[in-house]
Amino acid sequence: MGLNFKLDGDTFEDLDPEIRFSSFNKMAFVERINRELGTLAVIITHNAVMADMADRVIHFSDGRVQHIRTNPHRAKPESLKW
């Protein structure tokens, strides 16, 4: 059985402010889990900046795949310009 987790915009909204994740921390967490455990991470977003972190970016329109792009060099979360 593999590791399953979900992070979304509402996941941490009700947490104590001292432990609330920022967008950067969420992305750093996903990147770390992906790297250390070799898990698959699927991020569904309209934020194009996050795409630079991905191995593969899949663009959808009307429920259909329109384009698949591969990143030869994944960006680290700290290098992204929000």
N, C-alpha and C positions, 0 to 999 in steps of 0.2 A: 504494500500500500504506500502510495506516495504522499508527499506533502501538498496540502491544498490550503490556500489562503486567499482572501479577497480584501483589497484596499479600494475604497472609492471615496468620493468627495464627502460623504456623510459618515464614514466609518469612525473618524476620530473627532467629529464635531462636538460631542458631548463630554469628551474627556477633560480632565483637569488641564488647565493651560500649560502647566509645567511639563506634561508628557504628550501634549498634542503634537502631531507630526505636521511639518510644513510640506509643501509640494516637493521641495528639494530632498527632504529626509525620506519621504515615501519612495522617490525614485532611487535614492542611494540604497535604501533597504531592498528594493526589488532587484537592483543590479547585484548587490552582495549575495542575496539568496540564489540568484541565477548563477553567478560565478562559482560560489562555494559548493552548492549542492547539485549544480547541473540541471536545475529545474527549468521547465518551460514557463515563461511569463508572457501573458497576453495583456496588452494595455490597449483599451479602446478609448480613444480621445479625439477631440477636435484640435488639440494643441499640437501643431506641427513641430514645435521645438523638440518634443519628446521623441520624435521619430529618429533623431540622430543617435539615440541610445540603442536602437534596435538592430538586431542582425538582419531582420527582414521587415519591410513595411508593406502592408497590403492596403490599397485604397479601394473602398467600396462606394458604389452609387446605386441607389434603388435596390439594395440587397444583393448586388452582384459585384464580383471582383472586377475592377477596372484596370488595375495596374499593380504589379508586384516589383518592389525595388529591394536590392540587397546592399547593405552597407559593408564595404570592405574593412572599415575601421570604425568601430563603435565609439561614440563619445561617452565620456565619464559624466555623471550627473553634475559634478562641480564645474565642468567646462561649458555647460549649457547657459545660454543667455536668455533669461526669462524676460 
